[in-house]
Amino acid sequence: MGMAEQTVERRQLGLALARLRDEAGKSQLEAGRAINRSAGRISQVEHGKGTLAEDELIRLLDFYDVRGEERRTILALGTASRKRVKPRGYLDVLPQPFQRLAELQAAAEVINWYECGVLPGLLQSPNYIRALLGSADSIFWEASAEETGQRIDFRLGQQRKVLESTSAKAINLVFTEDSLQHVVGGPSVMRGQVLHLLQMMEEHPALDVRVVPNGVPDNPALGGGLVVLDFVDGTPVAFVSTLYGPYTYYHQPADTEPMRRIFKRVHELALNADDTRSLLVGML
């Protein structure tokens, strides 16, 4: 089987298999031997450029000792990755979607992220996250302090996974000024969030943080948010922010190119990094 087209499903499958292999303490050579494949083939699959037959994937999961829901999820991803006819968008309805989102972001070489009315997740302070997710408890899910806590822990873990990634990356984050004017958790939380932003801009040189002022006319992305992920080894992946429900991922140029143009435009409309810093200091 030759090199396969790189799709969202194949990239998600590959990242998940690479993580499971690391957790199992196995090398690509050992994994290949377990299913009578080469280490090169395992590398192709882990980079989203190859697929495995169902029986090969089953043997590999046995080798990694993967059970339960995660095993079922990986097998479902394997089925999706083998489909030859690809829809324009891939709707991720499998369990643990945020795990796959975090893995995609951590693997990306460039993250272009825009939000309107709310701060991008990578910039949110712990108290902002607690207040934001706390307000969703009993509305977006049944009232559950345990689930809310798990979601908070995951969001913080996602930030660490991306910001502390060993791979070099550029992270361009743009958001509208009103994102800092909507009160989440109270004035003290919002003041802490502004201080958190200033601290992150100092501590993480890869971060390029910019604000689109309220008075700027003709913002083509009012009321929405989007993320475009570029990878060193192939096809970009993009998705739009959703208020509720699963993410829809896009990898075809007919979708990713317009989203690139949207991000480029809001980046042009935003204050530069120095003026953004001045705006934040003034808000204190």
PyRosetta script that sets phi, psi and omega in degrees:
from pyrosetta import init, pose_from_sequence

init()
pose = pose_from_sequence("MGMAEQTVERRQLGLALARLRDEAGKSQLEAGRAINRSAGRISQVEHGKGTLAEDELIRLLDFYDVRGEERRTILALGTASRKRVKPRGYLDVLPQPFQRLAELQAAAEVINWYECGVLPGLLQSPNYIRALLGSADSIFWEASAEETGQRIDFRLGQQRKVLESTSAKAINLVFTEDSLQHVVGGPSVMRGQVLHLLQMMEEHPALDVRVVPNGVPDNPALGGGLVVLDFVDGTPVAFVSTLYGPYTYYHQPADTEPMRRIFKRVHELALNADDTRSLLVGML")
pose.set_psi(1, 128.6)
pose.set_omega(1, -175.7)
pose.set_phi(2, -86.3)
pose.set_psi(2, -165.3)
pose.set_omega(2, -179.1)
pose.set_phi(3, -69.1)
pose.set_psi(3, 128.1)
pose.set_omega(3, -178.4)
pose.set_phi(4, -93.1)
pose.set_psi(4, 157.7)
pose.set_omega(4, 174.4)
pose.set_phi(5, -62.9)
pose.set_psi(5, 138.4)
pose.set_omega(5, -178.9)
pose.set_phi(6, -81.6)
pose.set_psi(6, 118.2)
pose.set_omega(6, 179.0)
pose.set_phi(7, -123.6)
pose.set_psi(7, 169.9)
pose.set_omega(7, 179.5)
pose.set_phi(8, -59.4)
pose.set_psi(8, -46.4)
pose.set_omega(8, -177.6)
pose.set_phi(9, -61.0)
pose.set_psi(9, -42.8)
pose.set_omega(9, -179.6)
pose.set_phi(10, -67.8)
pose.set_psi(10, -37.1)
pose.set_omega(10, 178.0)
pose.set_phi(11, -68.0)
pose.set_psi(11, -43.1)
pose.set_omega(11, 178.2)
pose.set_phi(12, -61.7)
pose.set_psi(12, -44.0)
pose.set_omega(12, 178.4)
pose.set_phi(13, -60.7)
pose.set_psi(13, -46.1)
pose.set_omega(13, -178.3)
pose.set_phi(14, -62.4)
pose.set_psi(14, -43.7)
pose.set_omega(14, 179.7)
pose.set_phi(15, -64.3)
pose.set_psi(15, -39.9)
pose.set_omega(15, 178.9)
pose.set_phi(16, -65.1)
pose.set_psi(16, -42.7)
pose.set_omega(16, -179.8)
pose.set_phi(17, -66.9)
pose.set_psi(17, -36.3)
pose.set_omega(17, 177.2)
pose.set_phi(18, -64.3)
pose.set_psi(18, -41.6)
pose.set_omega(18, 178.3)
pose.set_phi(19, -64.2)
pose.set_psi(19, -44.7)
pose.set_omega(19, -178.9)
pose.set_phi(20, -64.6)
pose.set_psi(20, -36.4)
pose.set_omega(20, 177.8)
pose.set_phi(21, -65.3)
pose.set_psi(21, -42.4)
pose.set_omega(21, 177.9)
pose.set_phi(22, -62.6)
pose.set_psi(22, -43.3)
pose.set_omega(22, -179.5)
pose.set_phi(23, -64.2)
pose.set_psi(23, -31.3)
pose.set_omega(23, 179.2)
pose.set_phi(24, -82.6)
pose.set_psi(24, -9.1)
pose.set_omega(24, 179.2)
pose.set_phi(25, 71.4)
pose.set_psi(25, 33.4)
pose.set_omega(25, -177.9)
pose.set_phi(26, -110.8)
pose.set_psi(26, 152.9)
pose.set_omega(26, 175.3)
pose.set_phi(27, -91.8)
pose.set_psi(27, 166.1)
pose.set_omega(27, 175.9)
pose.set_phi(28, -63.8)
pose.set_psi(28, -34.3)
pose.set_omega(28, 178.2)
pose.set_phi(29, -64.3)
pose.set_psi(29, -43.8)
pose.set_omega(29, 178.8)
pose.set_phi(30, -65.4)
pose.set_psi(30, -40.3)
pose.set_omega(30, 179.2)
pose.set_phi(31, -63.9)
pose.set_psi(31, -42.6)
pose.set_omega(31, 179.0)
pose.set_phi(32, -62.1)
pose.set_psi(32, -43.6)
pose.set_omega(32, 179.7)
pose.set_phi(33, -62.2)
pose.set_psi(33, -33.7)
pose.set_omega(33, -177.7)
pose.set_phi(34, -65.0)
pose.set_psi(34, -24.3)
pose.set_omega(34, -178.9)
pose.set_phi(35, -122.2)
pose.set_psi(35, 16.2)
pose.set_omega(35, 179.4)
pose.set_phi(36, 60.8)
pose.set_psi(36, 41.1)
pose.set_omega(36, 175.6)
pose.set_phi(37, -125.6)
pose.set_psi(37, 167.3)
pose.set_omega(37, 178.9)
pose.set_phi(38, -85.3)
pose.set_psi(38, 162.0)
pose.set_omega(38, 174.3)
pose.set_phi(39, -61.7)
pose.set_psi(39, -33.9)
pose.set_omega(39, 177.8)
pose.set_phi(40, -61.4)
pose.set_psi(40, -37.9)
pose.set_omega(40, 178.8)
pose.set_phi(41, -66.7)
pose.set_psi(41, -40.8)
pose.set_omega(41, 177.1)
pose.set_phi(42, -61.3)
pose.set_psi(42, -40.3)
pose.set_omega(42, 178.7)
pose.set_phi(43, -62.8)
pose.set_psi(43, -42.6)
pose.set_omega(43, 177.3)
pose.set_phi(44, -58.0)
pose.set_psi(44, -46.9)
pose.set_omega(44, -178.2)
pose.set_phi(45, -64.3)
pose.set_psi(45, -42.4)
pose.set_omega(45, -178.2)
pose.set_phi(46, -67.5)
pose.set_psi(46, -21.9)
pose.set_omega(46, 177.2)
pose.set_phi(47, -97.5)
pose.set_psi(47, 12.2)
pose.set_omega(47, 176.2)
pose.set_phi(48, 73.8)
pose.set_psi(48, 17.6)
pose.set_omega(48, -176.7)
pose.set_phi(49, -111.6)
pose.set_psi(49, 14.2)
pose.set_omega(49, 178.8)
pose.set_phi(50, -157.5)
pose.set_psi(50, 166.1)
pose.set_omega(50, 178.6)
pose.set_phi(51, -128.7)
pose.set_psi(51, 166.2)
pose.set_omega(51, 176.2)
pose.set_phi(52, -124.5)
pose.set_psi(52, 145.0)
pose.set_omega(52, 173.5)
pose.set_phi(53, -65.7)
pose.set_psi(53, 160.3)
pose.set_omega(53, -175.2)
pose.set_phi(54, -60.2)
pose.set_psi(54, -42.3)
pose.set_omega(54, -178.6)
pose.set_phi(55, -67.1)
pose.set_psi(55, -34.3)
pose.set_omega(55, 177.0)
pose.set_phi(56, -66.2)
pose.set_psi(56, -42.4)
pose.set_omega(56, -179.5)
pose.set_phi(57, -65.7)
pose.set_psi(57, -39.2)
pose.set_omega(57, 177.6)
pose.set_phi(58, -61.1)
pose.set_psi(58, -45.8)
pose.set_omega(58, 179.7)
pose.set_phi(59, -64.4)
pose.set_psi(59, -36.8)
pose.set_omega(59, 180.0)
pose.set_phi(60, -66.9)
pose.set_psi(60, -42.6)
pose.set_omega(60, 178.3)
pose.set_phi(61, -66.0)
pose.set_psi(61, -35.0)
pose.set_omega(61, 174.0)
pose.set_phi(62, -62.2)
pose.set_psi(62, -42.9)
pose.set_omega(62, -179.3)
pose.set_phi(63, -62.7)
pose.set_psi(63, -36.2)
pose.set_omega(63, 179.0)
pose.set_phi(64, -86.0)
pose.set_psi(64, -4.5)
pose.set_omega(64, -178.6)
pose.set_phi(65, 58.4)
pose.set_psi(65, 48.8)
pose.set_omega(65, 178.8)
pose.set_phi(66, -95.6)
pose.set_psi(66, 125.2)
pose.set_omega(66, -177.0)
pose.set_phi(67, -127.8)
pose.set_psi(67, 177.2)
pose.set_omega(67, 169.9)
pose.set_phi(68, 65.1)
pose.set_psi(68, -145.3)
pose.set_omega(68, -173.7)
pose.set_phi(69, -62.9)
pose.set_psi(69, -38.3)
pose.set_omega(69, -178.7)
pose.set_phi(70, -64.1)
pose.set_psi(70, -39.2)
pose.set_omega(70, 177.8)
pose.set_phi(71, -61.2)
pose.set_psi(71, -46.4)
pose.set_omega(71, 179.5)
pose.set_phi(72, -62.0)
pose.set_psi(72, -38.5)
pose.set_omega(72, 179.4)
pose.set_phi(73, -65.1)
pose.set_psi(73, -44.7)
pose.set_omega(73, -179.9)
pose.set_phi(74, -63.3)
pose.set_psi(74, -40.9)
pose.set_omega(74, 179.0)
pose.set_phi(75, -65.1)
pose.set_psi(75, -37.1)
pose.set_omega(75, 177.3)
pose.set_phi(76, -67.4)
pose.set_psi(76, -39.6)
pose.set_omega(76, 175.7)
pose.set_phi(77, -63.4)
pose.set_psi(77, -38.0)
pose.set_omega(77, 177.7)
pose.set_phi(78, -61.9)
pose.set_psi(78, -41.7)
pose.set_omega(78, 177.3)
pose.set_phi(79, -62.0)
pose.set_psi(79, -45.2)
pose.set_omega(79, 179.5)
pose.set_phi(80, -64.1)
pose.set_psi(80, -36.0)
pose.set_omega(80, -176.6)
pose.set_phi(81, -71.0)
pose.set_psi(81, -20.7)
pose.set_omega(81, -178.3)
pose.set_phi(82, -89.8)
pose.set_psi(82, -6.6)
pose.set_omega(82, -179.7)
pose.set_phi(83, -69.8)
pose.set_psi(83, 135.3)
pose.set_omega(83, -177.4)
pose.set_phi(84, -87.4)
pose.set_psi(84, -32.7)
pose.set_omega(84, 180.0)
pose.set_phi(85, -92.3)
pose.set_psi(85, 116.5)
pose.set_omega(85, -173.7)
pose.set_phi(86, -106.0)
pose.set_psi(86, 128.7)
pose.set_omega(86, 172.5)
pose.set_phi(87, -71.3)
pose.set_psi(87, 165.7)
pose.set_omega(87, -179.4)
pose.set_phi(88, -67.0)
pose.set_psi(88, -33.1)
pose.set_omega(88, 179.1)
pose.set_phi(89, -124.2)
pose.set_psi(89, 147.7)
pose.set_omega(89, 177.7)
pose.set_phi(90, -111.8)
pose.set_psi(90, 116.4)
pose.set_omega(90, -179.4)
pose.set_phi(91, -90.0)
pose.set_psi(91, 115.1)
pose.set_omega(91, -177.5)
pose.set_phi(92, -86.9)
pose.set_psi(92, 97.4)
pose.set_omega(92, -179.2)
pose.set_phi(93, -108.0)
pose.set_psi(93, 8.3)
pose.set_omega(93, -179.4)
pose.set_phi(94, -79.7)
pose.set_psi(94, 160.6)
pose.set_omega(94, 178.2)
pose.set_phi(95, -60.3)
pose.set_psi(95, 157.1)
pose.set_omega(95, 177.5)
pose.set_phi(96, 55.7)
pose.set_psi(96, 49.4)
pose.set_omega(96, -179.2)
pose.set_phi(97, -65.2)
pose.set_psi(97, -30.3)
pose.set_omega(97, -176.9)
pose.set_phi(98, -70.4)
pose.set_psi(98, -28.1)
pose.set_omega(98, 174.9)
pose.set_phi(99, -61.5)
pose.set_psi(99, -44.3)
pose.set_omega(99, -179.3)
pose.set_phi(100, -69.8)
pose.set_psi(100, -36.2)
pose.set_omega(100, 176.5)
pose.set_phi(101, -61.0)
pose.set_psi(101, -45.8)
pose.set_omega(101, -179.8)
pose.set_phi(102, -63.0)
pose.set_psi(102, -39.1)
pose.set_omega(102, -179.8)
pose.set_phi(103, -66.5)
pose.set_psi(103, -39.0)
pose.set_omega(103, 177.2)
pose.set_phi(104, -62.8)
pose.set_psi(104, -44.8)
pose.set_omega(104, -179.0)
pose.set_phi(105, -66.2)
pose.set_psi(105, -40.6)
pose.set_omega(105, -179.9)
pose.set_phi(106, -65.8)
pose.set_psi(106, -31.2)
pose.set_omega(106, -177.9)
pose.set_phi(107, -83.3)
pose.set_psi(107, -16.1)
pose.set_omega(107, -174.9)
pose.set_phi(108, -70.0)
pose.set_psi(108, 147.8)
pose.set_omega(108, 174.4)
pose.set_phi(109, -85.1)
pose.set_psi(109, -34.4)
pose.set_omega(109, 178.7)
pose.set_phi(110, -134.0)
pose.set_psi(110, 131.8)
pose.set_omega(110, 174.3)
pose.set_phi(111, -116.1)
pose.set_psi(111, 117.8)
pose.set_omega(111, 173.4)
pose.set_phi(112, -110.8)
pose.set_psi(112, 114.1)
pose.set_omega(112, -170.2)
pose.set_phi(113, -131.8)
pose.set_psi(113, 126.6)
pose.set_omega(113, 177.8)
pose.set_phi(114, -126.3)
pose.set_psi(114, 137.3)
pose.set_omega(114, 174.4)
pose.set_phi(115, -135.6)
pose.set_psi(115, 149.4)
pose.set_omega(115, 178.4)
pose.set_phi(116, -120.7)
pose.set_psi(116, 116.6)
pose.set_omega(116, 176.0)
pose.set_phi(117, 90.6)
pose.set_psi(117, -9.8)
pose.set_omega(117, 178.5)
pose.set_phi(118, -147.5)
pose.set_psi(118, 152.1)
pose.set_omega(118, -179.0)
pose.set_phi(119, -77.4)
pose.set_psi(119, 142.8)
pose.set_omega(119, 173.1)
pose.set_phi(120, -55.4)
pose.set_psi(120, 143.3)
pose.set_omega(120, -174.7)
pose.set_phi(121, -55.3)
pose.set_psi(121, -33.8)
pose.set_omega(121, -178.0)
pose.set_phi(122, -68.6)
pose.set_psi(122, -17.7)
pose.set_omega(122, -177.2)
pose.set_phi(123, -101.4)
pose.set_psi(123, -4.0)
pose.set_omega(123, -173.4)
pose.set_phi(124, -75.8)
pose.set_psi(124, 133.6)
pose.set_omega(124, 176.9)
pose.set_phi(125, -74.7)
pose.set_psi(125, 158.8)
pose.set_omega(125, 178.5)
pose.set_phi(126, -54.4)
pose.set_psi(126, -42.2)
pose.set_omega(126, -179.6)
pose.set_phi(127, -69.8)
pose.set_psi(127, -35.0)
pose.set_omega(127, 176.4)
pose.set_phi(128, -63.9)
pose.set_psi(128, -44.3)
pose.set_omega(128, 179.0)
pose.set_phi(129, -61.2)
pose.set_psi(129, -45.2)
pose.set_omega(129, -179.5)
pose.set_phi(130, -61.0)
pose.set_psi(130, -43.1)
pose.set_omega(130, -179.3)
pose.set_phi(131, -68.8)
pose.set_psi(131, -41.5)
pose.set_omega(131, -178.1)
pose.set_phi(132, -64.9)
pose.set_psi(132, -48.1)
pose.set_omega(132, -179.0)
pose.set_phi(133, -75.8)
pose.set_psi(133, -29.4)
pose.set_omega(133, 175.9)
pose.set_phi(134, -64.0)
pose.set_psi(134, -35.2)
pose.set_omega(134, 179.0)
pose.set_phi(135, -70.7)
pose.set_psi(135, -19.4)
pose.set_omega(135, 179.4)
pose.set_phi(136, -86.9)
pose.set_psi(136, -15.6)
pose.set_omega(136, -179.0)
pose.set_phi(137, -62.5)
pose.set_psi(137, 133.9)
pose.set_omega(137, -178.1)
pose.set_phi(138, 75.7)
pose.set_psi(138, -1.8)
pose.set_omega(138, 176.6)
pose.set_phi(139, -111.6)
pose.set_psi(139, -55.1)
pose.set_omega(139, 178.6)
pose.set_phi(140, -85.4)
pose.set_psi(140, -20.5)
pose.set_omega(140, 174.6)
pose.set_phi(141, -148.0)
pose.set_psi(141, 163.4)
pose.set_omega(141, 177.4)
pose.set_phi(142, -57.3)
pose.set_psi(142, 143.1)
pose.set_omega(142, -178.8)
pose.set_phi(143, -51.3)
pose.set_psi(143, 120.5)
pose.set_omega(143, -176.7)
pose.set_phi(144, -160.9)
pose.set_psi(144, 108.4)
pose.set_omega(144, 177.2)
pose.set_phi(145, -63.3)
pose.set_psi(145, -32.3)
pose.set_omega(145, 179.9)
pose.set_phi(146, -66.1)
pose.set_psi(146, -47.0)
pose.set_omega(146, -179.5)
pose.set_phi(147, -65.8)
pose.set_psi(147, -41.1)
pose.set_omega(147, 178.1)
pose.set_phi(148, -60.1)
pose.set_psi(148, -43.2)
pose.set_omega(148, 178.6)
pose.set_phi(149, -62.7)
pose.set_psi(149, -40.4)
pose.set_omega(149, 178.9)
pose.set_phi(150, -64.4)
pose.set_psi(150, -39.9)
pose.set_omega(150, 179.5)
pose.set_phi(151, -67.0)
pose.set_psi(151, -38.9)
pose.set_omega(151, 177.1)
pose.set_phi(152, -63.4)
pose.set_psi(152, -47.5)
pose.set_omega(152, 179.5)
pose.set_phi(153, -59.9)
pose.set_psi(153, -39.6)
pose.set_omega(153, -179.5)
pose.set_phi(154, -66.6)
pose.set_psi(154, -43.6)
pose.set_omega(154, -179.0)
pose.set_phi(155, -60.1)
pose.set_psi(155, -43.2)
pose.set_omega(155, 178.5)
pose.set_phi(156, -66.1)
pose.set_psi(156, -38.6)
pose.set_omega(156, 177.4)
pose.set_phi(157, -65.7)
pose.set_psi(157, -36.9)
pose.set_omega(157, 178.0)
pose.set_phi(158, -62.3)
pose.set_psi(158, -43.6)
pose.set_omega(158, 177.8)
pose.set_phi(159, -57.9)
pose.set_psi(159, -47.7)
pose.set_omega(159, -179.6)
pose.set_phi(160, -62.1)
pose.set_psi(160, -42.3)
pose.set_omega(160, -177.8)
pose.set_phi(161, -59.3)
pose.set_psi(161, -41.2)
pose.set_omega(161, -176.8)
pose.set_phi(162, -81.1)
pose.set_psi(162, -49.1)
pose.set_omega(162, -173.9)
pose.set_phi(163, -72.7)
pose.set_psi(163, -25.9)
pose.set_omega(163, -179.9)
pose.set_phi(164, -102.2)
pose.set_psi(164, 12.5)
pose.set_omega(164, 179.1)
pose.set_phi(165, -59.8)
pose.set_psi(165, 140.6)
pose.set_omega(165, -179.1)
pose.set_phi(166, -75.2)
pose.set_psi(166, -19.6)
pose.set_omega(166, 179.6)
pose.set_phi(167, -80.8)
pose.set_psi(167, 136.6)
pose.set_omega(167, 179.9)
pose.set_phi(168, -66.5)
pose.set_psi(168, 138.6)
pose.set_omega(168, -179.8)
pose.set_phi(169, -151.6)
pose.set_psi(169, 156.9)
pose.set_omega(169, 172.2)
pose.set_phi(170, -107.7)
pose.set_psi(170, 131.7)
pose.set_omega(170, -177.3)
pose.set_phi(171, -123.0)
pose.set_psi(171, 109.1)
pose.set_omega(171, -177.9)
pose.set_phi(172, -107.4)
pose.set_psi(172, 114.2)
pose.set_omega(172, -173.9)
pose.set_phi(173, -121.1)
pose.set_psi(173, 120.9)
pose.set_omega(173, -179.0)
pose.set_phi(174, -123.4)
pose.set_psi(174, 135.5)
pose.set_omega(174, 176.2)
pose.set_phi(175, -146.5)
pose.set_psi(175, 158.4)
pose.set_omega(175, -178.2)
pose.set_phi(176, -80.3)
pose.set_psi(176, 150.6)
pose.set_omega(176, -176.4)
pose.set_phi(177, -58.0)
pose.set_psi(177, -35.1)
pose.set_omega(177, -178.3)
pose.set_phi(178, -65.1)
pose.set_psi(178, -14.8)
pose.set_omega(178, 175.4)
pose.set_phi(179, -59.3)
pose.set_psi(179, -29.6)
pose.set_omega(179, -180.0)
pose.set_phi(180, -93.9)
pose.set_psi(180, -2.3)
pose.set_omega(180, 179.9)
pose.set_phi(181, -102.2)
pose.set_psi(181, -23.4)
pose.set_omega(181, 172.7)
pose.set_phi(182, -71.5)
pose.set_psi(182, 126.5)
pose.set_omega(182, -174.6)
pose.set_phi(183, -83.1)
pose.set_psi(183, 119.1)
pose.set_omega(183, 176.4)
pose.set_phi(184, -116.0)
pose.set_psi(184, 110.1)
pose.set_omega(184, 176.5)
pose.set_phi(185, 81.5)
pose.set_psi(185, -4.6)
pose.set_omega(185, 179.2)
pose.set_phi(186, 112.3)
pose.set_psi(186, 165.2)
pose.set_omega(186, -177.2)
pose.set_phi(187, -57.3)
pose.set_psi(187, -38.6)
pose.set_omega(187, -177.7)
pose.set_phi(188, -66.5)
pose.set_psi(188, -36.0)
pose.set_omega(188, 177.5)
pose.set_phi(189, -66.2)
pose.set_psi(189, -41.6)
pose.set_omega(189, -178.0)
pose.set_phi(190, -69.0)
pose.set_psi(190, -38.0)
pose.set_omega(190, 176.0)
pose.set_phi(191, -63.8)
pose.set_psi(191, -42.6)
pose.set_omega(191, 177.0)
pose.set_phi(192, -62.3)
pose.set_psi(192, -33.9)
pose.set_omega(192, 179.0)
pose.set_phi(193, -66.4)
pose.set_psi(193, -41.3)
pose.set_omega(193, 177.9)
pose.set_phi(194, -63.6)
pose.set_psi(194, -43.5)
pose.set_omega(194, 177.1)
pose.set_phi(195, -62.3)
pose.set_psi(195, -38.6)
pose.set_omega(195, 178.0)
pose.set_phi(196, -61.7)
pose.set_psi(196, -42.8)
pose.set_omega(196, 178.1)
pose.set_phi(197, -59.6)
pose.set_psi(197, -47.7)
pose.set_omega(197, -179.3)
pose.set_phi(198, -62.1)
pose.set_psi(198, -39.5)
pose.set_omega(198, 179.0)
pose.set_phi(199, -66.0)
pose.set_psi(199, -43.0)
pose.set_omega(199, 179.6)
pose.set_phi(200, -62.8)
pose.set_psi(200, -39.0)
pose.set_omega(200, 179.8)
pose.set_phi(201, -63.7)
pose.set_psi(201, -29.7)
pose.set_omega(201, 178.5)
pose.set_phi(202, -80.6)
pose.set_psi(202, -38.3)
pose.set_omega(202, -171.5)
pose.set_phi(203, -85.2)
pose.set_psi(203, -22.7)
pose.set_omega(203, -174.3)
pose.set_phi(204, -121.9)
pose.set_psi(204, 94.1)
pose.set_omega(204, -178.6)
pose.set_phi(205, -60.4)
pose.set_psi(205, -24.3)
pose.set_omega(205, -179.1)
pose.set_phi(206, -73.2)
pose.set_psi(206, -14.7)
pose.set_omega(206, -178.3)
pose.set_phi(207, -82.1)
pose.set_psi(207, 127.9)
pose.set_omega(207, 171.3)
pose.set_phi(208, -116.6)
pose.set_psi(208, 102.3)
pose.set_omega(208, -173.4)
pose.set_phi(209, -105.0)
pose.set_psi(209, 127.5)
pose.set_omega(209, -177.8)
pose.set_phi(210, -139.9)
pose.set_psi(210, 146.2)
pose.set_omega(210, -179.1)
pose.set_phi(211, -114.1)
pose.set_psi(211, 134.7)
pose.set_omega(211, 172.2)
pose.set_phi(212, -91.0)
pose.set_psi(212, 111.9)
pose.set_omega(212, -177.6)
pose.set_phi(213, -61.9)
pose.set_psi(213, 152.7)
pose.set_omega(213, -179.5)
pose.set_phi(214, -60.4)
pose.set_psi(214, -32.3)
pose.set_omega(214, -175.0)
pose.set_phi(215, -82.3)
pose.set_psi(215, -1.9)
pose.set_omega(215, -179.0)
pose.set_phi(216, -73.7)
pose.set_psi(216, 126.1)
pose.set_omega(216, -179.1)
pose.set_phi(217, -82.8)
pose.set_psi(217, 159.8)
pose.set_omega(217, 168.9)
pose.set_phi(218, 62.4)
pose.set_psi(218, 43.1)
pose.set_omega(218, 171.7)
pose.set_phi(219, -76.3)
pose.set_psi(219, 117.5)
pose.set_omega(219, -175.9)
pose.set_phi(220, -77.3)
pose.set_psi(220, -3.0)
pose.set_omega(220, -174.1)
pose.set_phi(221, -122.9)
pose.set_psi(221, 29.2)
pose.set_omega(221, 176.2)
pose.set_phi(222, -63.4)
pose.set_psi(222, 137.4)
pose.set_omega(222, 175.3)
pose.set_phi(223, 83.0)
pose.set_psi(223, 4.3)
pose.set_omega(223, -178.3)
pose.set_phi(224, -142.0)
pose.set_psi(224, 175.7)
pose.set_omega(224, 176.9)
pose.set_phi(225, -146.0)
pose.set_psi(225, 155.7)
pose.set_omega(225, 179.9)
pose.set_phi(226, -153.8)
pose.set_psi(226, 157.7)
pose.set_omega(226, 176.9)
pose.set_phi(227, -134.8)
pose.set_psi(227, 132.6)
pose.set_omega(227, 173.8)
pose.set_phi(228, -121.5)
pose.set_psi(228, 123.3)
pose.set_omega(228, -178.8)
pose.set_phi(229, -109.7)
pose.set_psi(229, 126.2)
pose.set_omega(229, 175.2)
pose.set_phi(230, -107.4)
pose.set_psi(230, 140.9)
pose.set_omega(230, -177.9)
pose.set_phi(231, -120.1)
pose.set_psi(231, 148.0)
pose.set_omega(231, -177.8)
pose.set_phi(232, -67.0)
pose.set_psi(232, -21.3)
pose.set_omega(232, -172.7)
pose.set_phi(233, -114.9)
pose.set_psi(233, 26.5)
pose.set_omega(233, 174.2)
pose.set_phi(234, 148.1)
pose.set_psi(234, -144.9)
pose.set_omega(234, -167.4)
pose.set_phi(235, -59.5)
pose.set_psi(235, 131.3)
pose.set_omega(235, 175.1)
pose.set_phi(236, -71.7)
pose.set_psi(236, 158.9)
pose.set_omega(236, 177.7)
pose.set_phi(237, -126.9)
pose.set_psi(237, 137.0)
pose.set_omega(237, -179.8)
pose.set_phi(238, -135.5)
pose.set_psi(238, 155.4)
pose.set_omega(238, 173.2)
pose.set_phi(239, -155.8)
pose.set_psi(239, 160.3)
pose.set_omega(239, 178.3)
pose.set_phi(240, -105.2)
pose.set_psi(240, 149.3)
pose.set_omega(240, 178.0)
pose.set_phi(241, -68.2)
pose.set_psi(241, 142.4)
pose.set_omega(241, 179.5)
pose.set_phi(242, -125.7)
pose.set_psi(242, 142.7)
pose.set_omega(242, 177.4)
pose.set_phi(243, -73.8)
pose.set_psi(243, -36.2)
pose.set_omega(243, -176.8)
pose.set_phi(244, -150.7)
pose.set_psi(244, 145.2)
pose.set_omega(244, 175.6)
pose.set_phi(245, 97.4)
pose.set_psi(245, 177.8)
pose.set_omega(245, -175.5)
pose.set_phi(246, -73.4)
pose.set_psi(246, 159.2)
pose.set_omega(246, 176.3)
pose.set_phi(247, -78.3)
pose.set_psi(247, 144.2)
pose.set_omega(247, 168.5)
pose.set_phi(248, -107.2)
pose.set_psi(248, 121.7)
pose.set_omega(248, -179.0)
pose.set_phi(249, -99.5)
pose.set_psi(249, 148.1)
pose.set_omega(249, 179.9)
pose.set_phi(250, -127.8)
pose.set_psi(250, 141.8)
pose.set_omega(250, 177.0)
pose.set_phi(251, -135.0)
pose.set_psi(251, -3.2)
pose.set_omega(251, -179.1)
pose.set_phi(252, -90.0)
pose.set_psi(252, 142.5)
pose.set_omega(252, -177.3)
pose.set_phi(253, -54.4)
pose.set_psi(253, -31.0)
pose.set_omega(253, 179.7)
pose.set_phi(254, -59.1)
pose.set_psi(254, -23.6)
pose.set_omega(254, 178.8)
pose.set_phi(255, -106.6)
pose.set_psi(255, -42.5)
pose.set_omega(255, -174.6)
pose.set_phi(256, -70.9)
pose.set_psi(256, -32.9)
pose.set_omega(256, -178.4)
pose.set_phi(257, -67.6)
pose.set_psi(257, -46.1)
pose.set_omega(257, 174.5)
pose.set_phi(258, -59.1)
pose.set_psi(258, -37.3)
pose.set_omega(258, 179.3)
pose.set_phi(259, -67.7)
pose.set_psi(259, -34.3)
pose.set_omega(259, 173.5)
pose.set_phi(260, -61.6)
pose.set_psi(260, -44.4)
pose.set_omega(260, -178.1)
pose.set_phi(261, -64.9)
pose.set_psi(261, -37.8)
pose.set_omega(261, 177.7)
pose.set_phi(262, -62.0)
pose.set_psi(262, -47.3)
pose.set_omega(262, -179.2)
pose.set_phi(263, -63.6)
pose.set_psi(263, -41.6)
pose.set_omega(263, 179.3)
pose.set_phi(264, -58.3)
pose.set_psi(264, -40.4)
pose.set_omega(264, -178.3)
pose.set_phi(265, -67.9)
pose.set_psi(265, -46.0)
pose.set_omega(265, -179.0)
pose.set_phi(266, -67.9)
pose.set_psi(266, -30.4)
pose.set_omega(266, 176.3)
pose.set_phi(267, -65.7)
pose.set_psi(267, -37.7)
pose.set_omega(267, 177.0)
pose.set_phi(268, -68.0)
pose.set_psi(268, -36.7)
pose.set_omega(268, -178.8)
pose.set_phi(269, -73.4)
pose.set_psi(269, -23.0)
pose.set_omega(269, -174.3)
pose.set_phi(270, -75.4)
pose.set_psi(270, 157.9)
pose.set_omega(270, 170.7)
pose.set_phi(271, -63.7)
pose.set_psi(271, 151.7)
pose.set_omega(271, 175.2)
pose.set_phi(272, -71.4)
pose.set_psi(272, 175.9)
pose.set_omega(272, -173.2)
pose.set_phi(273, -62.2)
pose.set_psi(273, -40.8)
pose.set_omega(273, -179.1)
pose.set_phi(274, -67.0)
pose.set_psi(274, -43.6)
pose.set_omega(274, 179.7)
pose.set_phi(275, -68.8)
pose.set_psi(275, -32.1)
pose.set_omega(275, 175.5)
pose.set_phi(276, -63.3)
pose.set_psi(276, -43.7)
pose.set_omega(276, 179.0)
pose.set_phi(277, -61.9)
pose.set_psi(277, -41.4)
pose.set_omega(277, 179.4)
pose.set_phi(278, -64.0)
pose.set_psi(278, -40.0)
pose.set_omega(278, 178.0)
pose.set_phi(279, -60.7)
pose.set_psi(279, -44.4)
pose.set_omega(279, -178.9)
pose.set_phi(280, -65.2)
pose.set_psi(280, -43.0)
pose.set_omega(280, 177.5)
pose.set_phi(281, -61.6)
pose.set_psi(281, -40.2)
pose.set_omega(281, 179.0)
pose.set_phi(282, -63.9)
pose.set_psi(282, -31.8)
pose.set_omega(282, -179.4)
pose.set_phi(283, -69.7)
pose.set_psi(283, -22.2)
pose.set_omega(283, 178.1)
pose.set_phi(284, -72.7)
pose.dump_pdb("model.pdb")
